[in-house]
């Protein structure tokens, strides 16, 4: 049995309270991982082109206020 299958079995065995606790933990874990990846992409300049396009569109009046 692989690691993922083992984790799946363990999750299936959790009580409703434990599952709620796991969900809350995993949500925080997942968002933190996403934040780290976004920060790394920003530092690597991977979003520069998108930011430049957004600034150009805004300067050209192609944006609307929320």
PDBQT receptor file of N, H, CA, C and O in Angstrom, charges set to zero:
ATOM      1  N   UNK A   1       0.844  -1.175   0.000  1.00  0.00    +0.000 N 
ATOM      2  CA  UNK A   1       0.000   0.000   0.000  1.00  0.00    +0.000 C 
ATOM      3  C   UNK A   1       0.891   1.241   0.000  1.00  0.00    +0.000 C 
ATOM      4  O   UNK A   1       1.850   1.318   0.768  1.00  0.00    +0.000 OA
ATOM      5  N   UNK A   2       0.580   2.199  -0.850  1.00  0.00    +0.000 N 
ATOM      6  H   UNK A   2      -0.199   2.136  -1.473  1.00  0.00    +0.000 HD
ATOM      7  CA  UNK A   2       1.360   3.422  -0.936  1.00  0.00    +0.000 C 
ATOM      8  C   UNK A   2       1.027   4.405   0.166  1.00  0.00    +0.000 C 
ATOM      9  O   UNK A   2       0.077   4.209   0.925  1.00  0.00    +0.000 OA
ATOM     10  N   UNK A   3       1.808   5.451   0.245  1.00  0.00    +0.000 N 
ATOM     11  H   UNK A   3       2.579   5.610  -0.371  1.00  0.00    +0.000 HD
ATOM     12  CA  UNK A   3       1.602   6.461   1.289  1.00  0.00    +0.000 C 
ATOM     13  C   UNK A   3       0.222   7.100   1.200  1.00  0.00    +0.000 C 
ATOM     14  O   UNK A   3      -0.456   7.273   2.213  1.00  0.00    +0.000 OA
ATOM     15  N   UNK A   4      -0.191   7.449  -0.015  1.00  0.00    +0.000 N 
ATOM     16  H   UNK A   4       0.360   7.308  -0.838  1.00  0.00    +0.000 HD
ATOM     17  CA  UNK A   4      -1.482   8.118  -0.180  1.00  0.00    +0.000 C 
ATOM     18  C   UNK A   4      -2.620   7.210   0.273  1.00  0.00    +0.000 C 
ATOM     19  O   UNK A   4      -3.524   7.641   0.989  1.00  0.00    +0.000 OA
ATOM     20  N   UNK A   5      -2.567   5.966  -0.146  1.00  0.00    +0.000 N 
ATOM     21  H   UNK A   5      -1.833   5.616  -0.728  1.00  0.00    +0.000 HD
ATOM     22  CA  UNK A   5      -3.624   5.031   0.254  1.00  0.00    +0.000 C 
ATOM     23  C   UNK A   5      -3.656   4.863   1.766  1.00  0.00    +0.000 C 
ATOM     24  O   UNK A   5      -4.728   4.748   2.359  1.00  0.00    +0.000 OA
ATOM     25  N   UNK A   6      -2.491   4.848   2.384  1.00  0.00    +0.000 N 
ATOM     26  H   UNK A   6      -1.620   4.942   1.902  1.00  0.00    +0.000 HD
ATOM     27  CA  UNK A   6      -2.401   4.726   3.841  1.00  0.00    +0.000 C 
ATOM     28  C   UNK A   6      -3.028   5.950   4.514  1.00  0.00    +0.000 C 
ATOM     29  O   UNK A   6      -3.781   5.817   5.480  1.00  0.00    +0.000 OA
ATOM     30  N   UNK A   7      -2.716   7.127   4.004  1.00  0.00    +0.000 N 
ATOM     31  H   UNK A   7      -2.104   7.235   3.220  1.00  0.00    +0.000 HD
ATOM     32  CA  UNK A   7      -3.293   8.351   4.562  1.00  0.00    +0.000 C 
ATOM     33  C   UNK A   7      -4.810   8.350   4.378  1.00  0.00    +0.000 C 
ATOM     34  O   UNK A   7      -5.550   8.723   5.289  1.00  0.00    +0.000 OA
ATOM     35  N   UNK A   8      -5.273   7.927   3.190  1.00  0.00    +0.000 N 
ATOM     36  H   UNK A   8      -4.673   7.625   2.450  1.00  0.00    +0.000 HD
ATOM     37  CA  UNK A   8      -6.714   7.863   2.949  1.00  0.00    +0.000 C 
ATOM     38  C   UNK A   8      -7.405   6.965   3.962  1.00  0.00    +0.000 C 
ATOM     39  O   UNK A   8      -8.456   7.324   4.494  1.00  0.00    +0.000 OA
ATOM     40  N   UNK A   9      -6.836   5.822   4.229  1.00  0.00    +0.000 N 
ATOM     41  H   UNK A   9      -5.982   5.531   3.797  1.00  0.00    +0.000 HD
ATOM     42  CA  UNK A   9      -7.433   4.882   5.208  1.00  0.00    +0.000 C 
ATOM     43  C   UNK A   9      -7.482   5.511   6.593  1.00  0.00    +0.000 C 
ATOM     44  O   UNK A   9      -8.473   5.375   7.311  1.00  0.00    +0.000 OA
ATOM     45  N   UNK A  10      -6.403   6.201   6.965  1.00  0.00    +0.000 N 
ATOM     46  H   UNK A  10      -5.598   6.311   6.382  1.00  0.00    +0.000 HD
ATOM     47  CA  UNK A  10      -6.368   6.840   8.276  1.00  0.00    +0.000 C 
ATOM     48  C   UNK A  10      -7.420   7.943   8.380  1.00  0.00    +0.000 C 
ATOM     49  O   UNK A  10      -8.067   8.090   9.417  1.00  0.00    +0.000 OA
ATOM     50  N   UNK A  11      -7.588   8.708   7.321  1.00  0.00    +0.000 N 
ATOM     51  H   UNK A  11      -7.063   8.588   6.479  1.00  0.00    +0.000 HD
ATOM     52  CA  UNK A  11      -8.601   9.774   7.327  1.00  0.00    +0.000 C 
ATOM     53  C   UNK A  11      -9.997   9.178   7.423  1.00  0.00    +0.000 C 
ATOM     54  O   UNK A  11     -10.846   9.681   8.158  1.00  0.00    +0.000 OA
ATOM     55  N   UNK A  12     -10.229   8.107   6.680  1.00  0.00    +0.000 N 
ATOM     56  H   UNK A  12      -9.539   7.698   6.082  1.00  0.00    +0.000 HD
ATOM     57  CA  UNK A  12     -11.541   7.449   6.727  1.00  0.00    +0.000 C 
ATOM     58  C   UNK A  12     -11.880   6.948   8.127  1.00  0.00    +0.000 C 
ATOM     59  O   UNK A  12     -13.056   6.820   8.470  1.00  0.00    +0.000 OA
ATOM     60  N   UNK A  13     -10.878   6.667   8.927  1.00  0.00    +0.000 N 
ATOM     61  H   UNK A  13      -9.923   6.770   8.648  1.00  0.00    +0.000 HD
ATOM     62  CA  UNK A  13     -11.090   6.127  10.272  1.00  0.00    +0.000 C 
ATOM     63  C   UNK A  13     -11.303   7.217  11.328  1.00  0.00    +0.000 C 
ATOM     64  O   UNK A  13     -11.586   6.905  12.485  1.00  0.00    +0.000 OA
ATOM     65  N   UNK A  14     -11.172   8.478  10.946  1.00  0.00    +0.000 N 
ATOM     66  H   UNK A  14     -10.942   8.732  10.006  1.00  0.00    +0.000 HD
ATOM     67  CA  UNK A  14     -11.327   9.561  11.910  1.00  0.00    +0.000 C 
ATOM     68  C   UNK A  14     -12.784   9.723  12.342  1.00  0.00    +0.000 C 
ATOM     69  O   UNK A  14     -13.709   9.470  11.570  1.00  0.00    +0.000 OA
ATOM     70  N   UNK A  15     -12.963  10.145  13.577  1.00  0.00    +0.000 N 
ATOM     71  H   UNK A  15     -12.211  10.351  14.204  1.00  0.00    +0.000 HD
ATOM     72  CA  UNK A  15     -14.304  10.483  14.067  1.00  0.00    +0.000 C 
ATOM     73  C   UNK A  15     -14.718  11.803  13.409  1.00  0.00    +0.000 C 
ATOM     74  O   UNK A  15     -13.871  12.508  12.860  1.00  0.00    +0.000 OA
ATOM     75  N   UNK A  16     -15.998  12.138  13.458  1.00  0.00    +0.000 N 
ATOM     76  H   UNK A  16     -16.686  11.565  13.904  1.00  0.00    +0.000 HD
ATOM     77  CA  UNK A  16     -16.423  13.425  12.890  1.00  0.00    +0.000 C 
ATOM     78  C   UNK A  16     -15.673  14.619  13.504  1.00  0.00    +0.000 C 
ATOM     79  O   UNK A  16     -15.329  15.562  12.792  1.00  0.00    +0.000 OA
ATOM     80  N   UNK A  17     -15.426  14.583  14.787  1.00  0.00    +0.000 N 
ATOM     81  H   UNK A  17     -15.706  13.816  15.365  1.00  0.00    +0.000 HD
ATOM     82  CA  UNK A  17     -14.700  15.667  15.443  1.00  0.00    +0.000 C 
ATOM     83  C   UNK A  17     -13.257  15.716  14.960  1.00  0.00    +0.000 C 
ATOM     84  O   UNK A  17     -12.726  16.793  14.687  1.00  0.00    +0.000 OA
ATOM     85  N   UNK A  18     -12.624  14.557  14.856  1.00  0.00    +0.000 N 
ATOM     86  H   UNK A  18     -13.055  13.683  15.078  1.00  0.00    +0.000 HD
ATOM     87  CA  UNK A  18     -11.246  14.507  14.373  1.00  0.00    +0.000 C 
ATOM     88  C   UNK A  18     -11.166  14.963  12.910  1.00  0.00    +0.000 C 
ATOM     89  O   UNK A  18     -10.220  15.645  12.517  1.00  0.00    +0.000 OA
ATOM     90  N   UNK A  19     -12.159  14.582  12.116  1.00  0.00    +0.000 N 
ATOM     91  H   UNK A  19     -12.928  14.027  12.435  1.00  0.00    +0.000 HD
ATOM     92  CA  UNK A  19     -12.182  14.983  10.713  1.00  0.00    +0.000 C 
ATOM     93  C   UNK A  19     -12.313  16.505  10.593  1.00  0.00    +0.000 C 
ATOM     94  O   UNK A  19     -11.659  17.116   9.748  1.00  0.00    +0.000 OA
ATOM     95  N   UNK A  20     -13.141  17.109  11.421  1.00  0.00    +0.000 N 
ATOM     96  H   UNK A  20     -13.672  16.612  12.108  1.00  0.00    +0.000 HD
ATOM     97  CA  UNK A  20     -13.280  18.564  11.420  1.00  0.00    +0.000 C 
ATOM     98  C   UNK A  20     -11.961  19.225  11.802  1.00  0.00    +0.000 C 
ATOM     99  O   UNK A  20     -11.559  20.221  11.201  1.00  0.00    +0.000 OA
ATOM    100  N   UNK A  21     -11.298  18.669  12.796  1.00  0.00    +0.000 N 
ATOM    101  H   UNK A  21     -11.624  17.860  13.284  1.00  0.00    +0.000 HD
ATOM    102  CA  UNK A  21     -10.001  19.190  13.229  1.00  0.00    +0.000 C 
ATOM    103  C   UNK A  21      -8.973  19.039  12.111  1.00  0.00    +0.000 C 
ATOM    104  O   UNK A  21      -8.182  19.952  11.874  1.00  0.00    +0.000 OA
ATOM    105  N   UNK A  22      -8.976  17.902  11.426  1.00  0.00    +0.000 N 
ATOM    106  H   UNK A  22      -9.619  17.161  11.619  1.00  0.00    +0.000 HD
ATOM    107  CA  UNK A  22      -8.057  17.671  10.311  1.00  0.00    +0.000 C 
ATOM    108  C   UNK A  22      -8.331  18.652   9.169  1.00  0.00    +0.000 C 
ATOM    109  O   UNK A  22      -7.400  19.209   8.589  1.00  0.00    +0.000 OA
ATOM    110  N   UNK A  23      -9.613  18.861   8.849  1.00  0.00    +0.000 N 
ATOM    111  H   UNK A  23     -10.370  18.408   9.321  1.00  0.00    +0.000 HD
ATOM    112  CA  UNK A  23      -9.975  19.793   7.777  1.00  0.00    +0.000 C 
ATOM    113  C   UNK A  23      -9.432  21.185   8.069  1.00  0.00    +0.000 C 
ATOM    114  O   UNK A  23      -8.854  21.827   7.192  1.00  0.00    +0.000 OA
ATOM    115  N   UNK A  24      -9.615  21.647   9.294  1.00  0.00    +0.000 N 
ATOM    116  H   UNK A  24     -10.085  21.125  10.006  1.00  0.00    +0.000 HD
ATOM    117  CA  UNK A  24      -9.139  22.976   9.678  1.00  0.00    +0.000 C 
ATOM    118  C   UNK A  24      -7.623  23.051   9.553  1.00  0.00    +0.000 C 
ATOM    119  O   UNK A  24      -7.089  24.033   9.037  1.00  0.00    +0.000 OA
ATOM    120  N   UNK A  25      -6.929  22.018  10.022  1.00  0.00    +0.000 N 
ATOM    121  H   UNK A  25      -7.363  21.221  10.441  1.00  0.00    +0.000 HD
ATOM    122  CA  UNK A  25      -5.473  21.994   9.917  1.00  0.00    +0.000 C 
ATOM    123  C   UNK A  25      -5.036  21.985   8.458  1.00  0.00    +0.000 C 
ATOM    124  O   UNK A  25      -4.132  22.726   8.073  1.00  0.00    +0.000 OA
ATOM    125  N   UNK A  26      -5.681  21.141   7.641  1.00  0.00    +0.000 N 
ATOM    126  H   UNK A  26      -6.415  20.539   7.954  1.00  0.00    +0.000 HD
ATOM    127  CA  UNK A  26      -5.262  21.014   6.252  1.00  0.00    +0.000 C 
ATOM    128  C   UNK A  26      -5.536  22.299   5.477  1.00  0.00    +0.000 C 
ATOM    129  O   UNK A  26      -4.748  22.674   4.609  1.00  0.00    +0.000 OA
ATOM    130  N   UNK A  27      -6.627  22.969   5.776  1.00  0.00    +0.000 N 
ATOM    131  H   UNK A  27      -7.267  22.664   6.481  1.00  0.00    +0.000 HD
ATOM    132  CA  UNK A  27      -6.928  24.232   5.110  1.00  0.00    +0.000 C 
ATOM    133  C   UNK A  27      -5.809  25.242   5.365  1.00  0.00    +0.000 C 
ATOM    134  O   UNK A  27      -5.337  25.892   4.433  1.00  0.00    +0.000 OA
ATOM    135  N   UNK A  28      -5.390  25.375   6.605  1.00  0.00    +0.000 N 
ATOM    136  H   UNK A  28      -5.774  24.847   7.363  1.00  0.00    +0.000 HD
ATOM    137  CA  UNK A  28      -4.281  26.275   6.945  1.00  0.00    +0.000 C 
ATOM    138  C   UNK A  28      -2.987  25.833   6.270  1.00  0.00    +0.000 C 
ATOM    139  O   UNK A  28      -2.246  26.660   5.739  1.00  0.00    +0.000 OA
ATOM    140  N   UNK A  29      -2.717  24.539   6.291  1.00  0.00    +0.000 N 
ATOM    141  H   UNK A  29      -3.319  23.867   6.723  1.00  0.00    +0.000 HD
ATOM    142  CA  UNK A  29      -1.518  23.985   5.667  1.00  0.00    +0.000 C 
ATOM    143  C   UNK A  29      -1.502  24.286   4.175  1.00  0.00    +0.000 C 
ATOM    144  O   UNK A  29      -0.478  24.707   3.635  1.00  0.00    +0.000 OA
ATOM    145  N   UNK A  30      -2.631  24.073   3.507  1.00  0.00    +0.000 N 
ATOM    146  H   UNK A  30      -3.462  23.731   3.945  1.00  0.00    +0.000 HD
ATOM    147  CA  UNK A  30      -2.735  24.265   2.073  1.00  0.00    +0.000 C 
ATOM    148  C   UNK A  30      -2.575  25.740   1.698  1.00  0.00    +0.000 C 
ATOM    149  O   UNK A  30      -1.872  26.064   0.740  1.00  0.00    +0.000 OA
ATOM    150  N   UNK A  31      -3.229  26.639   2.454  1.00  0.00    +0.000 N 
ATOM    151  H   UNK A  31      -3.800  26.376   3.231  1.00  0.00    +0.000 HD
ATOM    152  CA  UNK A  31      -3.091  28.067   2.173  1.00  0.00    +0.000 C 
ATOM    153  C   UNK A  31      -1.658  28.535   2.396  1.00  0.00    +0.000 C 
ATOM    154  O   UNK A  31      -1.162  29.365   1.635  1.00  0.00    +0.000 OA
ATOM    155  N   UNK A  32      -0.988  28.024   3.416  1.00  0.00    +0.000 N 
ATOM    156  H   UNK A  32      -1.391  27.350   4.035  1.00  0.00    +0.000 HD
ATOM    157  CA  UNK A  32       0.403  28.410   3.670  1.00  0.00    +0.000 C 
ATOM    158  C   UNK A  32       1.299  27.955   2.519  1.00  0.00    +0.000 C 
ATOM    159  O   UNK A  32       2.200  28.686   2.106  1.00  0.00    +0.000 OA
ATOM    160  N   UNK A  33       1.057  26.759   2.005  1.00  0.00    +0.000 N 
ATOM    161  H   UNK A  33       0.325  26.166   2.341  1.00  0.00    +0.000 HD
ATOM    162  CA  UNK A  33       1.839  26.260   0.866  1.00  0.00    +0.000 C 
ATOM    163  C   UNK A  33       1.585  27.134  -0.355  1.00  0.00    +0.000 C 
ATOM    164  O   UNK A  33       2.517  27.457  -1.093  1.00  0.00    +0.000 OA
ATOM    165  N   UNK A  34       0.328  27.518  -0.574  1.00  0.00    +0.000 N 
ATOM    166  H   UNK A  34      -0.429  27.255   0.025  1.00  0.00    +0.000 HD
ATOM    167  CA  UNK A  34      -0.020  28.386  -1.704  1.00  0.00    +0.000 C 
ATOM    168  C   UNK A  34       0.667  29.744  -1.562  1.00  0.00    +0.000 C 
ATOM    169  O   UNK A  34       1.197  30.282  -2.534  1.00  0.00    +0.000 OA
ATOM    170  N   UNK A  35       0.656  30.291  -0.355  1.00  0.00    +0.000 N 
ATOM    171  H   UNK A  35       0.226  29.854   0.435  1.00  0.00    +0.000 HD
ATOM    172  CA  UNK A  35       1.319  31.571  -0.101  1.00  0.00    +0.000 C 
ATOM    173  C   UNK A  35       2.813  31.487  -0.399  1.00  0.00    +0.000 C 
ATOM    174  O   UNK A  35       3.375  32.396  -1.010  1.00  0.00    +0.000 OA
ATOM    175  N   UNK A  36       3.462  30.394   0.031  1.00  0.00    +0.000 N 
ATOM    176  H   UNK A  36       3.006  29.656   0.528  1.00  0.00    +0.000 HD
ATOM    177  CA  UNK A  36       4.899  30.232  -0.227  1.00  0.00    +0.000 C 
ATOM    178  C   UNK A  36       5.168  30.153  -1.725  1.00  0.00    +0.000 C 
ATOM    179  O   UNK A  36       6.127  30.750  -2.214  1.00  0.00    +0.000 OA
ATOM    180  N   UNK A  37       4.330  29.423  -2.457  1.00  0.00    +0.000 N 
ATOM    181  H   UNK A  37       3.551  28.938  -2.061  1.00  0.00    +0.000 HD
ATOM    182  CA  UNK A  37       4.521  29.303  -3.898  1.00  0.00    +0.000 C 
ATOM    183  C   UNK A  37       4.312  30.639  -4.597  1.00  0.00    +0.000 C 
ATOM    184  O   UNK A  37       5.073  31.001  -5.493  1.00  0.00    +0.000 OA
ATOM    185  N   UNK A  38       3.285  31.367  -4.189  1.00  0.00    +0.000 N 
ATOM    186  H   UNK A  38       2.666  31.073  -3.461  1.00  0.00    +0.000 HD
ATOM    187  CA  UNK A  38       3.027  32.679  -4.776  1.00  0.00    +0.000 C 
ATOM    188  C   UNK A  38       4.199  33.617  -4.518  1.00  0.00    +0.000 C 
ATOM    189  O   UNK A  38       4.640  34.322  -5.425  1.00  0.00    +0.000 OA
ATOM    190  N   UNK A  39       4.698  33.630  -3.309  1.00  0.00    +0.000 N 
ATOM    191  H   UNK A  39       4.340  33.057  -2.571  1.00  0.00    +0.000 HD
ATOM    192  CA  UNK A  39       5.842  34.482  -2.969  1.00  0.00    +0.000 C 
ATOM    193  C   UNK A  39       7.061  34.098  -3.808  1.00  0.00    +0.000 C 
ATOM    194  O   UNK A  39       7.776  34.974  -4.297  1.00  0.00    +0.000 OA
ATOM    195  N   UNK A  40       7.301  32.809  -3.977  1.00  0.00    +0.000 N 
ATOM    196  H   UNK A  40       6.721  32.098  -3.580  1.00  0.00    +0.000 HD
ATOM    197  CA  UNK A  40       8.431  32.358  -4.800  1.00  0.00    +0.000 C 
ATOM    198  C   UNK A  40       8.253  32.790  -6.253  1.00  0.00    +0.000 C 
ATOM    199  O   UNK A  40       9.213  33.206  -6.902  1.00  0.00    +0.000 OA
ATOM    200  N   UNK A  41       7.029  32.691  -6.762  1.00  0.00    +0.000 N 
ATOM    201  H   UNK A  41       6.249  32.352  -6.235  1.00  0.00    +0.000 HD
ATOM    202  CA  UNK A  41       6.755  33.110  -8.140  1.00  0.00    +0.000 C 
ATOM    203  C   UNK A  41       6.958  34.615  -8.302  1.00  0.00    +0.000 C 
ATOM    204  O   UNK A  41       7.484  35.066  -9.320  1.00  0.00    +0.000 OA
ATOM    205  N   UNK A  42       6.545  35.386  -7.309  1.00  0.00    +0.000 N 
ATOM    206  H   UNK A  42       6.118  35.020  -6.482  1.00  0.00    +0.000 HD
ATOM    207  CA  UNK A  42       6.739  36.834  -7.354  1.00  0.00    +0.000 C 
ATOM    208  C   UNK A  42       8.231  37.156  -7.360  1.00  0.00    +0.000 C 
ATOM    209  O   UNK A  42       8.699  37.950  -8.175  1.00  0.00    +0.000 OA
ATOM    210  N   UNK A  43       8.967  36.537  -6.451  1.00  0.00    +0.000 N 
ATOM    211  H   UNK A  43       8.587  35.891  -5.789  1.00  0.00    +0.000 HD
ATOM    212  CA  UNK A  43      10.410  36.776  -6.367  1.00  0.00    +0.000 C 
ATOM    213  C   UNK A  43      11.128  36.384  -7.659  1.00  0.00    +0.000 C 
ATOM    214  O   UNK A  43      12.116  37.012  -8.038  1.00  0.00    +0.000 OA
ATOM    215  N   UNK A  44      10.633  35.356  -8.325  1.00  0.00    +0.000 N 
ATOM    216  H   UNK A  44       9.830  34.845  -8.017  1.00  0.00    +0.000 HD
ATOM    217  CA  UNK A  44      11.257  34.884  -9.574  1.00  0.00    +0.000 C 
ATOM    218  C   UNK A  44      10.809  35.702 -10.781  1.00  0.00    +0.000 C 
ATOM    219  O   UNK A  44      11.278  35.469 -11.895  1.00  0.00    +0.000 OA
ATOM    220  N   UNK A  45       9.906  36.658 -10.570  1.00  0.00    +0.000 N 
ATOM    221  H   UNK A  45       9.525  36.848  -9.665  1.00  0.00    +0.000 HD
ATOM    222  CA  UNK A  45       9.459  37.498 -11.657  1.00  0.00    +0.000 C 
ATOM    223  C   UNK A  45       8.411  36.872 -12.558  1.00  0.00    +0.000 C 
ATOM    224  O   UNK A  45       8.124  37.391 -13.637  1.00  0.00    +0.000 OA
ATOM    225  N   UNK A  46       7.844  35.769 -12.126  1.00  0.00    +0.000 N 
ATOM    226  H   UNK A  46       8.077  35.347 -11.250  1.00  0.00    +0.000 HD
ATOM    227  CA  UNK A  46       6.876  35.062 -12.963  1.00  0.00    +0.000 C 
ATOM    228  C   UNK A  46       5.566  35.818 -13.153  1.00  0.00    +0.000 C 
ATOM    229  O   UNK A  46       4.801  35.506 -14.066  1.00  0.00    +0.000 OA
ATOM    230  N   UNK A  47       5.297  36.810 -12.302  1.00  0.00    +0.000 N 
ATOM    231  H   UNK A  47       5.919  37.064 -11.560  1.00  0.00    +0.000 HD
ATOM    232  CA  UNK A  47       4.049  37.562 -12.416  1.00  0.00    +0.000 C 
ATOM    233  C   UNK A  47       4.265  38.961 -12.995  1.00  0.00    +0.000 C 
ATOM    234  O   UNK A  47       3.313  39.727 -13.148  1.00  0.00    +0.000 OA
ATOM    235  N   UNK A  48       5.503  39.286 -13.312  1.00  0.00    +0.000 N 
ATOM    236  H   UNK A  48       6.276  38.664 -13.188  1.00  0.00    +0.000 HD
ATOM    237  CA  UNK A  48       5.812  40.623 -13.818  1.00  0.00    +0.000 C 
ATOM    238  C   UNK A  48       5.026  40.956 -15.084  1.00  0.00    +0.000 C 
ATOM    239  O   UNK A  48       4.483  42.054 -15.206  1.00  0.00    +0.000 OA
ATOM    240  N   UNK A  49       4.963  40.031 -16.010  1.00  0.00    +0.000 N 
ATOM    241  H   UNK A  49       5.404  39.139 -15.911  1.00  0.00    +0.000 HD
ATOM    242  CA  UNK A  49       4.265  40.275 -17.274  1.00  0.00    +0.000 C 
ATOM    243  C   UNK A  49       2.781  40.556 -17.020  1.00  0.00    +0.000 C 
ATOM    244  O   UNK A  49       2.205  41.457 -17.629  1.00  0.00    +0.000 OA
ATOM    245  N   UNK A  50       2.176  39.794 -16.132  1.00  0.00    +0.000 N 
ATOM    246  H   UNK A  50       2.644  39.062 -15.638  1.00  0.00    +0.000 HD
ATOM    247  CA  UNK A  50       0.761  40.012 -15.820  1.00  0.00    +0.000 C 
ATOM    248  C   UNK A  50       0.541  41.376 -15.176  1.00  0.00    +0.000 C 
ATOM    249  O   UNK A  50      -0.437  42.059 -15.481  1.00  0.00    +0.000 OA
ATOM    250  N   UNK A  51       1.439  41.767 -14.295  1.00  0.00    +0.000 N 
ATOM    251  H   UNK A  51       2.233  41.211 -14.047  1.00  0.00    +0.000 HD
ATOM    252  CA  UNK A  51       1.321  43.070 -13.641  1.00  0.00    +0.000 C 
ATOM    253  C   UNK A  51       1.471  44.187 -14.671  1.00  0.00    +0.000 C 
ATOM    254  O   UNK A  51       0.737  45.174 -14.625  1.00  0.00    +0.000 OA
ATOM    255  N   UNK A  52       2.401  44.042 -15.585  1.00  0.00    +0.000 N 
ATOM    256  H   UNK A  52       2.998  43.240 -15.623  1.00  0.00    +0.000 HD
ATOM    257  CA  UNK A  52       2.587  45.057 -16.623  1.00  0.00    +0.000 C 
ATOM    258  C   UNK A  52       1.344  45.168 -17.510  1.00  0.00    +0.000 C 
ATOM    259  O   UNK A  52       0.914  46.270 -17.849  1.00  0.00    +0.000 OA
ATOM    260  N   UNK A  53       0.778  44.036 -17.878  1.00  0.00    +0.000 N 
ATOM    261  H   UNK A  53       1.128  43.140 -17.603  1.00  0.00    +0.000 HD
ATOM    262  CA  UNK A  53      -0.442  44.049 -18.693  1.00  0.00    +0.000 C 
ATOM    263  C   UNK A  53      -1.589  44.727 -17.949  1.00  0.00    +0.000 C 
ATOM    264  O   UNK A  53      -2.346  45.494 -18.544  1.00  0.00    +0.000 OA
ATOM    265  N   UNK A  54      -1.721  44.451 -16.667  1.00  0.00    +0.000 N 
ATOM    266  H   UNK A  54      -1.106  43.828 -16.184  1.00  0.00    +0.000 HD
ATOM    267  CA  UNK A  54      -2.788  45.058 -15.864  1.00  0.00    +0.000 C 
ATOM    268  C   UNK A  54      -2.597  46.570 -15.781  1.00  0.00    +0.000 C 
ATOM    269  O   UNK A  54      -3.562  47.328 -15.887  1.00  0.00    +0.000 OA
ATOM    270  N   UNK A  55      -1.360  47.005 -15.594  1.00  0.00    +0.000 N 
ATOM    271  H   UNK A  55      -0.576  46.390 -15.509  1.00  0.00    +0.000 HD
ATOM    272  CA  UNK A  55      -1.091  48.449 -15.538  1.00  0.00    +0.000 C 
ATOM    273  C   UNK A  55      -1.402  49.112 -16.880  1.00  0.00    +0.000 C 
ATOM    274  O   UNK A  55      -1.980  50.198 -16.919  1.00  0.00    +0.000 OA
ATOM    275  N   UNK A  56      -1.019  48.461 -17.979  1.00  0.00    +0.000 N 
ATOM    276  H   UNK A  56      -0.549  47.578 -17.947  1.00  0.00    +0.000 HD
ATOM    277  CA  UNK A  56      -1.308  48.998 -19.315  1.00  0.00    +0.000 C 
ATOM    278  C   UNK A  56      -2.813  49.104 -19.541  1.00  0.00    +0.000 C 
ATOM    279  O   UNK A  56      -3.313  50.119 -20.024  1.00  0.00    +0.000 OA
ATOM    280  N   UNK A  57      -3.529  48.028 -19.180  1.00  0.00    +0.000 N 
ATOM    281  H   UNK A  57      -3.123  47.203 -18.788  1.00  0.00    +0.000 HD
ATOM    282  CA  UNK A  57      -4.986  48.032 -19.353  1.00  0.00    +0.000 C 
ATOM    283  C   UNK A  57      -5.635  49.139 -18.526  1.00  0.00    +0.000 C 
ATOM    284  O   UNK A  57      -6.555  49.816 -18.986  1.00  0.00    +0.000 OA
ATOM    285  N   UNK A  58      -5.149  49.311 -17.315  1.00  0.00    +0.000 N 
ATOM    286  H   UNK A  58      -4.402  48.761 -16.942  1.00  0.00    +0.000 HD
ATOM    287  CA  UNK A  58      -5.716  50.353 -16.454  1.00  0.00    +0.000 C 
ATOM    288  C   UNK A  58      -5.433  51.737 -17.036  1.00  0.00    +0.000 C 
ATOM    289  O   UNK A  58      -6.317  52.593 -17.089  1.00  0.00    +0.000 OA
ATOM    290  N   UNK A  59      -4.195  51.943 -17.469  1.00  0.00    +0.000 N 
ATOM    291  H   UNK A  59      -3.478  51.248 -17.426  1.00  0.00    +0.000 HD
ATOM    292  CA  UNK A  59      -3.829  53.243 -18.053  1.00  0.00    +0.000 C 
ATOM    293  C   UNK A  59      -4.626  53.531 -19.330  1.00  0.00    +0.000 C 
ATOM    294  O   UNK A  59      -4.888  54.690 -19.654  1.00  0.00    +0.000 OA
ATOM    295  N   UNK A  60      -5.007  52.481 -20.044  1.00  0.00    +0.000 N 
ATOM    296  H   UNK A  60      -4.794  51.540 -19.780  1.00  0.00    +0.000 HD
ATOM    297  CA  UNK A  60      -5.763  52.640 -21.279  1.00  0.00    +0.000 C 
ATOM    298  C   UNK A  60      -7.269  52.738 -21.015  1.00  0.00    +0.000 C 
ATOM    299  O   UNK A  60      -8.053  52.819 -21.961  1.00  0.00    +0.000 OA
ATOM    300  N   UNK A  61      -7.679  52.733 -19.754  1.00  0.00    +0.000 N 
ATOM    301  H   UNK A  61      -7.042  52.667 -18.986  1.00  0.00    +0.000 HD
ATOM    302  CA  UNK A  61      -9.083  52.854 -19.416  1.00  0.00    +0.000 C 
ATOM    303  C   UNK A  61      -9.879  51.571 -19.637  1.00  0.00    +0.000 C 
ATOM    304  O   UNK A  61     -11.101  51.614 -19.779  1.00  0.00    +0.000 OA
ATOM    305  N   UNK A  62      -9.198  50.444 -19.665  1.00  0.00    +0.000 N 
ATOM    306  H   UNK A  62      -8.205  50.410 -19.550  1.00  0.00    +0.000 HD
ATOM    307  CA  UNK A  62      -9.871  49.164 -19.906  1.00  0.00    +0.000 C 
ATOM    308  C   UNK A  62     -10.330  48.484 -18.625  1.00  0.00    +0.000 C 
ATOM    309  O   UNK A  62     -10.776  47.337 -18.658  1.00  0.00    +0.000 OA
ATOM    310  N   UNK A  63     -10.225  49.178 -17.497  1.00  0.00    +0.000 N 
ATOM    311  H   UNK A  63      -9.862  50.109 -17.470  1.00  0.00    +0.000 HD
ATOM    312  CA  UNK A  63     -10.638  48.584 -16.231  1.00  0.00    +0.000 C 
ATOM    313  C   UNK A  63     -11.870  49.319 -15.705  1.00  0.00    +0.000 C 
ATOM    314  O   UNK A  63     -12.151  50.449 -16.105  1.00  0.00    +0.000 OA
ATOM    315  N   UNK A  64     -12.583  48.679 -14.825  1.00  0.00    +0.000 N 
ATOM    316  H   UNK A  64     -12.355  47.761 -14.500  1.00  0.00    +0.000 HD
ATOM    317  CA  UNK A  64     -13.751  49.290 -14.205  1.00  0.00    +0.000 C 
ATOM    318  C   UNK A  64     -13.653  49.150 -12.697  1.00  0.00    +0.000 C 
ATOM    319  O   UNK A  64     -13.120  48.155 -12.206  1.00  0.00    +0.000 OA
ATOM    320  N   UNK A  65     -14.159  50.128 -11.951  1.00  0.00    +0.000 N 
ATOM    321  H   UNK A  65     -14.592  50.936 -12.351  1.00  0.00    +0.000 HD
ATOM    322  CA  UNK A  65     -14.131  50.020 -10.491  1.00  0.00    +0.000 C 
ATOM    323  C   UNK A  65     -15.086  48.929 -10.030  1.00  0.00    +0.000 C 
ATOM    324  O   UNK A  65     -16.056  48.597 -10.711  1.00  0.00    +0.000 OA
ATOM    325  N   UNK A  66     -14.791  48.388  -8.875  1.00  0.00    +0.000 N 
ATOM    326  H   UNK A  66     -14.002  48.657  -8.322  1.00  0.00    +0.000 HD
ATOM    327  CA  UNK A  66     -15.656  47.337  -8.316  1.00  0.00    +0.000 C 
ATOM    328  C   UNK A  66     -16.902  47.897  -7.743  1.00  0.00    +0.000 C 
ATOM    329  O   UNK A  66     -17.737  47.150  -7.234  1.00  0.00    +0.000 OA
TER     330      UNK A  66
